[in-house]
Amino acid sequence: MYKRLLISLVLVVLLITACNIPTGVPTPTVDIVATQVARILTEMPEPELPTPTAPQDTPFPTQVIETPTPTLEATPSPTSPPEDPRDILGAPTFVDTLESGRAFGLDGTVYDDDFTFIRVESGALVLTSRYATGYHGWRTGGTKLENAYIESTVRVGECAGTDTYGLVFRSPDFIKGYWFQVNCEGDWAFGYWDGSQYIHLESGSNVDTAFNTGSNQVNRLGVMAIGSNFTLFANGKKIAELEDSTFTDPGSYGMMISARATPNFTIYAEEFAYWKLN
């Protein structure tokens, strides 16, 4: 556009010059055309050129990649293996719910030696120790067992301190035998009656609060007897393991009692159960 305009101006000047120069007049030495073209060009405004625009960076779209958060599966807590023989051994070989006293020689009769009163009533073998003197009374019966798990569920009446009761087992003659005892404070002891005196073997405190202590409580006492090895249980919790070979032949089972703080201390053995072990 600018070049075409310049050419047009030059032609106009040439035409004008041609009309004004007389024929025969010598050509001036000054380059009038060039001068006029230069003047015209000087007086013409500078063409406005568009201002170049710097290219703008077109931002690339940002792609958000969502990384899934891994889901952690809860690790199950390890389960402790059962230790209650009832859960391990299944159904017992025999359960005596004391509907009668025949197994203990108390069917329609009672035993009373002025210190200990024993009877079967209201579905329990009931033992009462009349005087708080530490006198021991007991009763055994039932099938004679050798290798077996034996337990009894015992409900306690009013008691305190060292009032004691426990499970008798492996009694060869209804007199001798092992005693697994517990008092009303939760202390336990293991020993045997040799026919004339009690022989102490081992004792301990209330392991992991296994025993329910005090009056009007229920405790399940159990003994796993295999040869000369014995494991003691309270309410399904193992409290001790020990060894003795005084009585290895089959023997009967039952309960013992000894009042030391509470006159007429009474217990109710509401069930006996055993599992024969080969």
Residue pairs with C-beta under 8 A, 6 or more apart in sequence:
2 47
6 41
9 37
9 40
10 33
10 37
13 33
13 36
13 37
13 40
14 33
17 32
17 33
21 27
82 88
83 236
83 237
83 238
84 233
84 236
84 237
85 149
85 151
85 222
85 224
85 233
85 236
85 275
86 92
86 151
86 236
87 236
89 149
89 275
92 273
92 274
92 275
93 148
93 274
93 275
93 276
94 143
94 273
94 274
95 271
95 272
95 273
96 103
96 142
96 271
96 272
96 273
97 123
97 270
97 271
98 120
98 123
98 124
98 125
98 269
98 270
98 271
98 272
99 123
100 107
100 120
101 107
101 108
101 109
101 119
101 120
101 125
103 141
103 142
104 120
104 125
104 139
104 140
104 141
104 142
104 254
105 141
106 118
106 119
106 120
106 125
106 139
107 120
110 117
110 118
110 119
111 117
111 118
111 119
111 139
112 118
113 137
114 130
115 129
115 130
115 131
115 133
115 135
115 137
116 127
116 128
116 129
116 130
116 135
116 137
116 138
116 257
117 127
117 128
117 130
118 125
118 126
118 127
118 128
118 137
118 139
119 126
120 126
123 270
124 155
124 268
124 269
124 270
125 139
125 254
125 255
125 268
125 269
125 272
126 266
126 267
126 268
126 269
127 137
127 138
127 139
127 165
127 255
127 256
127 257
127 266
127 267
127 269
128 257
128 264
128 265
128 266
129 135
129 137
129 163
129 257
129 258
129 259
129 264
129 265
129 266
130 259
130 263
130 264
131 259
131 263
132 163
132 259
132 260
132 261
132 262
132 263
132 265
133 259
133 260
134 258
134 259
134 260
135 258
135 259
136 193
136 198
136 256
136 257
136 258
137 256
137 257
137 258
138 168
138 179
138 193
138 254
138 255
138 256
138 257
139 254
139 255
140 168
140 171
140 174
140 177
140 251
140 252
140 253
140 254
141 174
141 252
141 253
141 254
142 252
142 253
142 254
142 272
143 252
143 274
144 172
144 250
144 251
144 252
145 169
145 170
145 225
145 250
145 251
145 252
145 253
145 274
145 276
146 170
146 225
146 248
146 249
146 250
146 251
147 225
147 226
147 227
147 276
147 277
147 278
148 225
148 274
148 275
148 276
148 277
149 222
149 223
149 224
149 225
149 274
149 275
149 277
150 167
150 169
150 222
150 223
150 225
150 253
150 272
150 273
150 274
151 167
151 220
151 221
151 222
151 223
151 233
151 272
151 273
151 274
152 167
152 220
152 221
152 222
152 253
152 255
152 269
152 271
152 272
152 273
153 218
153 219
153 220
153 269
153 270
153 271
154 165
154 218
154 219
154 220
154 221
154 255
154 267
154 268
154 269
154 270
155 216
155 217
155 218
155 267
155 268
155 270
156 165
156 184
156 215
156 216
156 217
156 218
156 219
156 267
156 268
157 215
157 216
157 265
157 266
157 267
157 268
158 215
158 216
158 262
158 265
158 266
159 184
159 214
159 215
159 261
159 262
159 265
160 184
160 214
160 215
160 261
160 262
161 183
161 184
161 185
161 260
161 261
162 183
162 184
162 185
162 187
162 260
162 261
163 183
163 184
163 258
163 259
163 260
163 261
163 262
163 265
164 181
164 182
164 183
164 184
164 256
164 257
164 258
164 260
165 181
165 182
165 255
165 256
165 257
165 258
165 267
166 179
166 180
166 181
166 182
166 189
166 221
166 255
166 256
167 179
167 180
167 221
167 222
167 223
167 253
167 254
167 255
167 256
168 177
168 178
168 179
168 253
168 254
168 255
168 256
169 177
169 178
169 180
169 223
169 225
169 251
169 252
169 253
170 177
170 178
170 225
170 247
170 249
170 250
170 251
170 253
171 177
171 178
171 247
171 251
171 252
171 253
171 254
172 247
172 249
172 250
172 251
174 252
175 193
175 195
176 192
176 193
176 194
176 195
176 247
177 192
177 193
177 247
177 251
177 252
178 190
178 191
178 192
178 223
178 225
178 230
178 244
178 246
178 247
179 189
179 190
179 191
179 192
179 193
179 198
179 256
180 188
180 190
180 221
180 223
180 232
181 188
181 189
181 190
181 191
181 256
182 188
182 189
182 211
182 219
182 221
182 234
183 260
184 213
184 214
184 215
184 261
185 206
185 213
186 205
186 206
186 209
186 210
186 211
186 213
187 203
187 204
187 205
187 206
188 203
188 204
188 205
188 206
188 207
188 211
188 232
188 234
188 239
188 240
189 200
189 202
189 203
190 201
190 202
190 203
190 230
190 232
190 240
190 242
191 198
191 199
191 200
191 201
191 202
192 198
192 199
192 201
192 244
192 246
192 247
193 199
194 246
199 246
201 242
201 244
202 240
202 242
204 239
204 240
206 213
207 234
207 237
207 239
207 240
208 237
208 239
210 234
210 235
210 237
210 239
211 219
211 234
211 235
212 218
212 219
212 235
219 234
219 235
220 233
220 234
220 235
220 236
221 233
221 234
222 232
222 233
222 234
222 236
223 230
223 231
223 232
223 233
224 230
224 231
224 233
224 277
226 277
227 248
228 243
228 244
228 245
228 248
229 241
229 242
229 243
230 241
230 242
230 243
230 244
231 238
231 240
231 241
232 238
232 239
232 240
232 241
232 242
233 239
253 272
253 274
255 267
255 269
257 265
257 267
259 265
